[in-house]
Amino acid sequence: MLAESLPGRPEFTVLADAVIARLDAEDDQSVLAALAERLTAAGHVTETFAAAVRDRERQYPTGLPTSVPCAIPHTDLRHVRRSGVAVATLARAVSFGMMGTSGEERLDVELVIMLVLGDGHTQVGALQHLVARLHDPDAARPLLGAPDDGGLRIAAEAWLAG
């Protein structure tokens, strides 16, 4: 589903087959692998996506200390076949490197929103929109309460459209 289009605001498609509620993962690499596996199986990304997103996260960490601690992993558009976002809530917080650091500074995140964008011009706007939504103290909380993948997809679509 597409978010309502407003001037200067990106449109997001929540990729329904790449939504994982209450993912039980041991570490950040397991989270990235689980989302990448779903995206690859659905044909949204190339076989090179998983390694590319993992490598990019190591070089440029994406953990953000927002009202709901979150990571926003992404990679180059050449690995994307269909644009959208993959979303995972975590059964227990997982440590990600903090954005703007070398990754040595860590943050326990509860939510992961993986950008899967095939247009490089939309990436900055998409990140800005997501960060703004994540700074709203009440906006992202409903995502964490989603009981299953379907509920998380519906909550994510509403949250991104907000």
Summary of the structure (lengths in Angstrom):
residues: 162
radius of gyration: 14.0
end to end distance: 13.3
largest distance: 39.9
contacts: 531
relative contact order: 0.21
helix: 38%
strand: 27%
